[in-house]
């Protein structure tokens, strides 16, 4: 077993997709398209519109943010909620106040929660 202190992780700025004030680091990789990333959004941080490679599950841990699909309509997201983004779906994400989140990437995501 290993404990990872998320606050001590070194993140690198995200420069793709006209992104600003957003950074990430990889926490773990699985087989194929399975990855877990730690995302940090400073206030006003944005990862601009782009098609998802693998499907994504965005899980806010601290702060509040938003996720938008191909219609660019921002939907609020906070701890206790998740955003599911399908493989290939054009999306963006960010935060007006700042947010730390886990992002899990998988080849496909099937929604079990109702």
Legacy VTK file of the C-alpha trace (Angstrom):
# vtk DataFile Version 3.0
C-alpha trace
ASCII
DATASET POLYDATA
POINTS 114 float
0.000 0.000 0.000
1.083 3.570 -0.641
-0.406 6.894 0.471
-0.152 9.800 -1.977
-0.423 13.356 -0.650
-2.323 15.103 -3.441
-1.394 18.574 -2.134
2.307 17.802 -2.609
2.053 16.585 -6.210
3.934 18.673 -8.760
1.680 19.596 -11.660
2.601 20.890 -15.109
0.652 23.651 -16.861
-1.790 22.462 -19.519
-0.981 24.424 -22.668
-3.095 22.591 -25.243
-6.651 23.620 -26.258
-6.185 27.323 -25.437
-6.049 26.388 -21.761
-5.193 28.889 -19.030
-4.488 28.556 -15.313
-4.907 24.766 -15.368
-2.323 22.125 -14.512
-2.201 18.339 -14.211
-0.088 15.360 -13.315
-0.527 11.636 -13.831
-1.175 9.590 -10.689
-1.542 6.109 -12.177
-1.847 4.205 -15.456
-3.668 0.988 -16.149
-3.883 -1.166 -19.233
-4.737 0.556 -22.497
-6.539 3.846 -21.995
-6.893 3.634 -18.195
-5.291 6.651 -16.488
-5.841 8.728 -13.349
-4.829 12.403 -13.329
-4.826 15.113 -10.674
-6.108 18.444 -12.057
-5.698 21.872 -10.502
-7.637 24.884 -11.720
-6.669 28.299 -10.418
-9.516 30.843 -10.267
-10.563 31.467 -13.859
-8.751 28.320 -15.038
-9.984 26.637 -18.222
-9.140 23.618 -20.346
-10.566 24.687 -23.700
-12.802 22.708 -26.053
-11.348 19.500 -27.452
-12.520 15.956 -28.245
-11.927 13.454 -25.452
-9.566 10.634 -26.297
-10.646 8.008 -23.805
-13.873 8.558 -21.875
-13.412 10.717 -18.774
-14.866 10.870 -15.282
-14.222 14.270 -13.665
-14.464 14.140 -9.848
-14.116 17.452 -7.962
-12.353 17.044 -4.617
-12.072 20.673 -3.517
-13.694 23.867 -4.816
-16.308 24.195 -7.522
-16.066 24.196 -11.279
-17.922 23.420 -14.465
-17.914 21.043 -17.402
-19.387 21.698 -20.840
-20.229 19.369 -23.699
-20.344 20.098 -27.433
-23.044 22.749 -26.911
-20.553 24.742 -24.743
-23.185 25.160 -21.994
-21.347 25.184 -18.670
-22.834 22.904 -16.024
-21.727 23.434 -12.422
-19.928 20.619 -10.650
-18.817 20.326 -7.018
-17.563 17.676 -4.584
-20.143 14.900 -4.359
-20.839 15.091 -8.115
-19.117 13.667 -11.195
-19.118 14.652 -14.854
-19.075 11.821 -17.400
-17.546 12.645 -20.783
-17.841 10.103 -23.583
-14.890 9.079 -25.719
-14.647 11.496 -28.648
-17.064 14.025 -27.091
-16.038 17.651 -27.535
-15.911 19.176 -24.074
-14.243 21.782 -21.886
-13.867 22.257 -18.151
-12.786 24.907 -15.708
-13.458 26.861 -12.558
-14.245 30.465 -11.699
-13.164 30.083 -8.041
-10.547 27.317 -8.270
-10.938 23.551 -8.116
-8.878 20.415 -7.533
-10.223 17.267 -9.179
-9.425 13.702 -10.080
-9.892 12.748 -13.713
-10.176 9.071 -14.535
-9.790 8.091 -18.190
-11.095 4.772 -19.509
-11.597 3.374 -23.000
-15.356 3.495 -22.422
-17.628 4.495 -19.557
-21.034 2.929 -18.942
-23.259 4.742 -16.461
-24.294 2.452 -13.595
-25.729 5.144 -11.280
-29.373 6.015 -11.851
LINES 1 115
114 0 1 2 3 4 5 6 7 8 9 10 11 12 13 14 15 16 17 18 19 20 21 22 23 24 25 26 27 28 29 30 31 32 33 34 35 36 37 38 39 40 41 42 43 44 45 46 47 48 49 50 51 52 53 54 55 56 57 58 59 60 61 62 63 64 65 66 67 68 69 70 71 72 73 74 75 76 77 78 79 80 81 82 83 84 85 86 87 88 89 90 91 92 93 94 95 96 97 98 99 100 101 102 103 104 105 106 107 108 109 110 111 112 113
